[in-house]
Amino acid sequence: MCVAMFLLSGALLPLLHSPGDTSDVTVGSDPVRAVAGGITFAVTGLFALQYRSQILATIRQSSLVWLLTGLALASATWSTDRDVSLRSGLALCATALFGTYFGTRFTPRLQLALLSVVLGVTAVLSVAFVFLTDYGVMPGAYTGAWRGVFDRKNTLGDMMALAFLVFILGGQHFRLWKPMAWVFATFAVGLIVLSQSVGGLAISGVVVLFVALIPLARRRSMPVWFLACVGFLLTASVAALLWWRGGVVLTALGRDPTLTGRTLIWALVLGKISVHPVIGYGVNAFWRGRSAEYADIWQIMRWPTPHSHNGFLDLALDLGLVGIGVFVLCYFQTVVRAFRLLRNETGMMEGSAWPLAYLMFFILVNLTEVRLLRNGNLFWILFISTASTVARGAGQSAGGANAKGQ
């Protein structure tokens, strides 16, 4: 499983695909990643057969995830490029099966342990690649920024932000490994700084705040509505500040107030979404389809952006308002179940906190990158596994309650 998760993280695969390529982005499909993903999913499918009854039960309990996956597959019928959407839809089904297997087969604590191994290895390899090869540092406009074993500096930043979350949660109660977990958490932050990923640093700051608030959230004396209101007010305040003075804040931090052109891309993409607002262009059809709907965006931006740099905008391009609606329902249901798990779990904190922590992380990581509804993508796989984990817990709780009622 560790090997599979390592491959699905995207580590090393860009180098194997084209060792001499130093480009920052790639729009076309990556055959190496496709082959690696196909082998991984095939082997996982064989293992999943041993637990087919449990996996089928989990699928029933997390039906909204599979409704979104089915919608992606069905989008081939209205897609502007049916072949691309059909292949992507089938790959998303395999991705969903892998995530469901991971969430069904392993407890949250075991998930954290496996992720600690995978992300720890990628962190060490990233440092090795910087000092032992010419690949580990970005070329061109981002010269000096580390990318390690990944395709871009932002990928390294996001992966190390995830590593920071995993290690800081694991460091709470794994007594034997606690010192090592904190060392690796610090190591991960160092790599984020060296990658020059502002998004990764911002996410890490929110992670620290979230972990600090976990004991408060677990108190049964604290009303759920009060915590929800506090969370909403904090989120709304930060969003209002960034909307009102976002450019000033970024300039003060020495960053481009347009987020390296992202704000212009978002404006252009919104115009494209308005053309097919209800059901979208079909999965991956906009950015990879033969109709080249993206051509005028490339012309205006003067570089081949591979996506909109926002997971929710890309979802709207793929599946329109229908897809956005299904995802919102799925996310809300998963958050409610994860919060109940955090409240009701009597065991170690890091296991019960992991699902809710990852859901918070997943929203943040999709604000400036696309990690939502992507086949063979570790971030999307972890969202599905999280939904499967809390769905399984909700099903067991419901079963226990029914048994007591009888």
LODRENNU-298676 format. One line per 4 residues: number of its first residue (from 1); their letters; for each residue x, y, z of C-alpha. Coordinates in pm, 1 decimal. Layout:
N
NUM	a	X:Y:Z  ...
***
This chain:
406
1	mcva	0.0:0.0:0.0  287.0:238.2:76.3  431.1:180.1:-271.8  91.3:246.8:-430.1
5	mfll	42.9:568.5:-234.2  394.8:680.0:-325.3  325.5:630.0:-697.2  -9.9:807.5:-674.2
9	sgal	153.4:1105.7:-505.0  323.8:1176.0:-838.0  673.9:1152.6:-693.4  948.8:1057.7:-942.7
13	lpll	702.9:1003.1:-1228.4  773.3:1338.7:-1402.7  1143.6:1250.8:-1409.0  1076.1:906.1:-1552.3
17	hspg	844.9:1057.0:-1811.9  1103.8:1296.5:-1954.8  1429.0:1327.8:-1759.8  1551.3:1623.5:-1962.0
21	dtsd	1227.7:1820.9:-1949.3  1237.0:2122.3:-1720.1  901.9:2269.8:-1816.3  671.1:2391.1:-1544.1
25	vtvg	338.7:2262.8:-1671.2  203.2:1988.0:-1891.3  -144.7:1993.8:-2043.4  -147.0:1663.4:-2223.1
29	sdpv	-192.6:1325.9:-2057.7  112.9:1166.6:-1898.4  152.3:809.1:-2029.7  394.4:711.7:-1752.2
33	rava	151.8:820.3:-1480.5  -133.0:646.6:-1664.9  58.5:316.5:-1678.8  168.6:343.3:-1313.8
37	ggit	-187.3:423.3:-1208.1  -329.7:138.9:-1415.1  -97.6:-116.6:-1258.1  -166.2:20.1:-909.5
41	favt	-543.7:10.2:-955.2  -533.4:-339.4:-1105.1  -337.1:-480.1:-810.3  -562.4:-295.5:-564.1
45	glfa	-868.0:-439.7:-738.7  -739.2:-791.4:-670.8  -693.2:-711.5:-302.4  -1034.7:-543.1:-290.8
49	lqyr	-1203.3:-865.9:-401.0  -1115.8:-1015.3:-62.4  -1314.9:-741.3:110.4  -1590.7:-697.2:-147.1
53	sqil	-1878.2:-721.9:101.3  -1731.7:-450.3:326.3  -1647.1:-230.8:27.0  -1997.7:-265.5:-118.0
57	atir	-2141.0:-166.9:220.2  -1913.1:137.8:229.2  -2017.1:235.9:-123.7  -2381.4:229.1:-17.9
61	qssl	-2304.1:443.5:286.7  -2098.5:695.6:86.3  -2333.9:708.6:-209.8  -2283.0:1081.1:-278.3
65	vwll	-1914.6:1023.6:-358.6  -2011.6:760.1:-608.1  -2292.7:976.1:-743.2  -2031.5:1240.0:-828.0
69	tgla	-1809.1:971.7:-981.7  -2099.7:834.2:-1183.2  -2185.0:1185.2:-1300.3  -1826.7:1224.8:-1421.5
73	lasa	-1852.8:900.1:-1618.4  -2193.9:997.5:-1757.6  -2054.3:1331.9:-1874.4  -1911.4:1152.0:-2176.5
77	twst	-2264.0:1159.5:-2321.8  -2270.5:1541.0:-2341.3  -1897.3:1614.9:-2344.5  -1736.3:1835.9:-2607.9
81	drdv	-1480.5:1553.3:-2638.9  -1643.1:1220.0:-2557.2  -1327.5:1008.9:-2582.1  -1140.0:1223.0:-2327.2
85	slrs	-1434.3:1230.7:-2084.3  -1498.5:856.7:-2117.2  -1135.6:767.8:-2044.4  -1125.0:1015.7:-1755.5
89	glal	-1456.4:889.2:-1616.4  -1337.6:528.2:-1616.3  -1011.0:631.0:-1449.8  -1210.2:820.5:-1185.5
93	cata	-1410.1:504.9:-1112.1  -1082.9:316.9:-1053.1  -958.8:605.1:-837.4  -1280.0:598.1:-633.5
97	lfgt	-1246.9:222.9:-581.5  -890.3:267.7:-456.5  -996.2:541.0:-214.5  -1289.1:335.3:-91.4
101	yfgt	-1063.9:34.4:-34.6  -813.6:246.4:158.5  -1086.1:399.9:375.0  -1254.4:64.5:438.0
105	rftp	-947.9:-150.3:494.9  -752.3:82.0:727.6  -850.6:270.4:1040.0  -772.0:644.0:1064.0
109	rlql	-468.8:570.1:1282.1  -331.1:321.8:1028.6  -398.8:569.4:749.1  -190.0:826.6:935.0
113	alls	88.1:573.8:989.8  100.3:475.1:621.0  91.7:836.4:507.8  373.2:918.6:751.4
117	vvlg	594.5:661.9:583.1  506.7:772.2:228.4  540.3:1145.4:291.0  854.3:1099.7:499.1
121	vtav	1018.3:913.4:210.9  916.2:1181.5:-40.3  1059.2:1452.7:186.2  1395.3:1277.5:217.9
125	lsva	1408.7:1198.0:-155.0  1325.7:1558.9:-240.8  1630.3:1679.8:-50.0  1844.2:1410.6:-212.9
129	fvfl	1725.2:1514.0:-560.1  1820.8:1875.8:-496.8  2178.3:1790.9:-399.3  2240.6:1485.7:-617.8
133	tdyg	2062.6:1574.2:-943.8  1984.3:1874.4:-1162.8  1611.1:1809.6:-1140.9  1523.6:1908.1:-783.2
137	vmpg	1532.2:2286.6:-836.3  1292.6:2475.6:-1064.9  1430.1:2631.7:-1385.5  1329.0:2951.2:-1561.2
141	aytg	1129.4:3218.6:-1381.8  1125.6:3017.5:-1059.3  1498.9:2949.1:-1047.2  1600.8:2863.6:-691.9
145	awrg	1263.8:2725.8:-582.8  1275.1:2358.6:-486.4  1044.6:2102.6:-646.1  1218.9:1788.9:-519.1
149	vfdr	1078.0:1472.5:-675.4  762.7:1643.1:-804.1  673.7:1824.7:-1125.1  643.5:2175.5:-980.6
153	kntl	731.1:2373.7:-671.2  365.5:2412.0:-571.5  320.0:2035.4:-578.6  608.9:1998.0:-334.9
157	gdmm	460.3:2276.3:-121.0  115.8:2113.1:-108.5  259.2:1767.6:-38.6  473.9:1897.7:243.7
161	alaf	176.8:2089.7:386.8  -5.2:1754.9:392.4  302.3:1595.6:550.4  305.3:1867.8:817.0
165	lvfi	-59.3:1790.3:899.0  8.0:1415.8:915.9  319.7:1450.7:1132.9  174.3:1708.6:1369.6
169	lggq	-131.6:1489.8:1429.8  83.6:1179.9:1468.7  305.8:1364.9:1715.5  14.6:1417.6:1952.5
173	hfrl	-13.3:1064.8:2089.2  234.6:827.7:1921.8  464.5:836.0:2223.8  737.7:615.5:2081.3
177	wkpm	758.6:812.4:1755.5  664.7:1153.2:1894.0  1014.7:1309.4:1874.1  1063.5:1179.7:1517.8
181	awvf	717.1:1304.8:1415.7  800.3:1655.7:1533.8  1138.0:1644.2:1357.4  969.4:1550.0:1030.3
185	atfa	700.0:1814.5:1082.2  973.7:2076.7:1110.5  1148.6:1920.4:810.3  827.6:1950.3:607.0
189	vgli	790.7:2320.2:691.5  1151.3:2376.0:584.9  1078.2:2219.7:245.3  769.1:2439.5:206.6
193	vlsq	984.2:2747.6:265.2  1244.8:2626.1:15.0  973.5:2556.3:-242.6  865.5:2921.1:-210.1
197	svgg	504.2:2806.3:-191.7  301.2:3075.3:-15.4  -6.6:2854.1:-35.3  173.1:2573.0:146.2
201	lais	282.8:2809.2:424.4  -68.5:2951.7:461.1  -218.0:2601.9:483.9  41.6:2503.8:745.7
205	gvvv	-57.2:2804.4:956.4  -423.4:2700.2:942.6  -320.5:2345.0:1035.8  -154.5:2471.4:1354.3
209	lfva	-470.4:2667.5:1443.7  -692.7:2367.3:1373.2  -487.6:2127.2:1584.7  -486.0:2378.8:1870.2
213	lipl	-867.5:2393.9:1859.7  -924.5:2016.7:1853.8  -949.8:1979.0:2234.3  -1212.3:2255.2:2237.4
217	arrr	-1409.7:2088.4:1959.1  -1413.0:1755.7:2146.2  -1578.2:1901.6:2454.3  -1934.4:1779.9:2463.9
221	smpv	-2028.0:2081.5:2675.0  -1949.5:2306.0:2376.8  -2261.5:2330.1:2154.7  -2214.0:2226.1:1794.5
225	wfla	-2400.2:2535.1:1671.9  -2157.7:2759.5:1863.6  -1851.9:2595.3:1705.8  -2012.7:2614.4:1362.5
229	cvgf	-2084.1:2986.0:1407.6  -1728.3:3056.9:1525.0  -1584.1:2866.3:1230.6  -1812.0:3047.7:987.3
233	llta	-1728.2:3390.6:1130.2  -1354.1:3324.8:1117.4  -1374.2:3199.0:760.0  -1595.7:3490.9:651.6
237	svaa	-1363.3:3742.6:820.0  -1053.9:3606.7:647.9  -1235.8:3591.6:312.7  -1358.9:3952.3:352.2
241	llww	-1009.3:4072.2:442.6  -854.6:3903.2:140.7  -1130.1:4034.5:-87.1  -1096.8:4391.4:43.4
245	rggv	-722.9:4415.0:95.6  -589.8:4096.9:-62.9  -360.7:4281.3:-301.1  -217.0:4491.6:-19.7
249	vlta	-154.5:4184.5:196.2  21.0:3997.1:-85.4  229.5:4300.4:-179.4  337.7:4338.2:184.2
253	lgrd	448.8:3975.7:175.4  648.8:4043.6:-139.4  414.1:3840.0:-359.5  234.8:3914.7:-683.3
257	ptlt	-111.2:4059.1:-594.6  -256.4:3869.4:-892.2  -127.2:3537.9:-749.1  102.4:3492.2:-1050.7
261	grtl	-180.6:3564.2:-1291.8  -433.7:3335.9:-1124.0  -691.9:3610.7:-1072.3  -695.4:3681.0:-1447.1
265	iwal	-726.9:3309.6:-1524.0  -1020.8:3286.7:-1282.5  -1197.9:3577.4:-1453.0  -1148.9:3420.0:-1796.6
269	vlgk	-1263.6:3078.0:-1675.8  -1580.2:3224.0:-1523.1  -1668.9:3352.3:-1869.0  -1622.0:3001.1:-2009.1
273	isvh	-1833.5:2847.0:-1732.8  -2122.8:3077.1:-1828.0  -2134.5:2910.8:-2172.6  -2223.2:2568.4:-2024.6
277	pvig	-2331.6:2654.6:-1668.6  -2556.6:2358.8:-1585.5  -2369.3:2040.5:-1682.1  -2033.0:2175.0:-1799.2
281	ygvn	-1811.8:2063.4:-2086.0  -1756.7:1707.4:-1958.6  -1473.9:1578.6:-1740.7  -1134.9:1703.5:-1868.1
285	afwr	-1293.3:1803.2:-2198.8  -1226.5:2175.0:-2158.4  -850.6:2165.6:-2099.8  -771.1:1845.4:-2291.3
289	grsa	-1041.5:1824.5:-2554.9  -985.0:1844.3:-2928.7  -1209.2:2151.9:-2953.1  -937.8:2353.1:-2772.9
293	eyad	-1182.1:2568.0:-2574.5  -882.9:2695.9:-2380.8  -707.7:2849.9:-2683.9  -810.6:3210.3:-2622.3
297	iwqi	-717.5:3182.5:-2253.7  -369.7:3067.3:-2353.7  -345.2:3352.6:-2599.6  -438.0:3612.2:-2338.0
301	mrwp	-219.9:3460.2:-2065.9  71.1:3395.7:-2306.7  150.5:3062.2:-2144.1  -18.0:2718.4:-2158.9
305	tphs	-195.9:2702.0:-1824.4  -303.7:2336.6:-1776.9  -605.2:2419.7:-1557.9  -779.8:2709.1:-1384.5
309	hngf	-567.1:2686.0:-1067.5  -882.3:2643.4:-861.2  -1043.3:2307.7:-798.2  -1397.6:2442.5:-776.6
313	ldla	-1373.5:2636.3:-1102.8  -1241.0:2326.6:-1277.9  -1526.9:2122.1:-1132.4  -1769.8:2379.4:-1271.6
317	ldlg	-1601.5:2349.6:-1612.2  -1628.1:1971.1:-1597.0  -1975.9:1916.0:-1452.9  -2135.2:2260.0:-1414.6
321	lvgi	-2365.6:2361.8:-1131.2  -2493.4:2005.9:-1106.1  -2145.6:1878.0:-1019.7  -2084.8:2165.3:-776.7
325	gvfv	-2415.3:2088.8:-603.9  -2340.7:1717.0:-565.0  -1993.1:1790.8:-429.7  -2126.3:2045.9:-177.1
329	lcyf	-2380.9:1792.8:-49.6  -2113.6:1523.2:-32.7  -1868.7:1751.9:147.3  -2128.6:1874.0:398.1
333	qtvv	-2239.3:1517.4:477.5  -1877.5:1408.3:524.0  -1798.2:1703.8:752.9  -2098.6:1626.3:973.4
337	rafr	-1996.6:1261.5:1000.3  -1632.0:1354.2:1066.9  -1736.7:1596.2:1341.6  -1945.9:1322.3:1504.7
341	llrn	-1648.7:1087.7:1488.3  -1431.0:1348.1:1658.7  -1693.4:1399.1:1928.8  -1781.8:1033.7:1987.2
345	etgm	-1443.1:863.0:1952.4  -1301.9:765.6:2290.0  -960.9:657.7:2160.5  -652.5:853.5:2066.5
349	megs	-712.2:1202.5:1935.1  -504.4:1183.1:1619.5  -717.8:906.7:1467.0  -1051.7:1072.1:1532.9
353	awpl	-923.8:1415.8:1427.5  -770.2:1304.6:1098.8  -1090.4:1297.6:885.2  -1204.9:1646.7:988.9
357	aylm	-850.4:1782.2:960.9  -811.6:1648.0:609.1  -1147.0:1790.1:499.4  -1030.2:2133.0:613.2
361	ffil	-699.9:2082.1:430.8  -872.6:1966.2:111.7  -1076.3:2284.0:77.5  -768.5:2501.6:128.1
365	vnlt	-548.4:2312.1:-118.4  -811.2:2353.0:-391.1  -821.9:2732.4:-366.4  -511.7:2783.1:-582.6
369	evrl	-456.9:2435.2:-732.1  -676.8:2161.7:-879.7  -693.6:1852.7:-658.7  -1068.3:1785.6:-688.6
373	lrng	-1208.9:1509.0:-909.6  -870.8:1418.1:-1055.9  -795.5:1057.6:-1148.1  -490.9:898.6:-989.5
377	nlfw	-446.3:1201.8:-763.7  -346.7:1138.1:-400.5  -542.1:1437.0:-268.4  -866.1:1321.9:-431.7
381	ilfi	-804.0:963.5:-322.1  -766.3:1080.1:37.9  -1092.3:1273.9:14.4  -1271.6:958.9:-101.2
385	stas	-1102.9:748.7:167.8  -1203.5:1007.5:429.2  -1564.5:1000.6:310.4  -1552.6:620.0:318.6
389	tvar	-1400.1:613.1:667.6  -1661.0:838.0:827.5  -1941.8:671.9:630.2  -1833.8:335.5:767.0
393	gagq	-1826.4:482.9:1117.4  -2172.5:634.4:1070.1  -2304.8:300.8:947.7  -2161.9:117.4:1249.1
397	sagg	-2308.2:378.0:1487.1  -2647.4:348.5:1322.3  -2627.1:-29.8:1343.6  -2537.3:-12.7:1710.8
401	anak	-2823.0:227.1:1780.9  -3070.3:-0.9:1603.2  -2943.0:-298.7:1800.0  -2995.2:-110.8:2127.8
405	gq	-3343.0:-5.7:2016.9  -3438.2:-366.6:1960.3
***
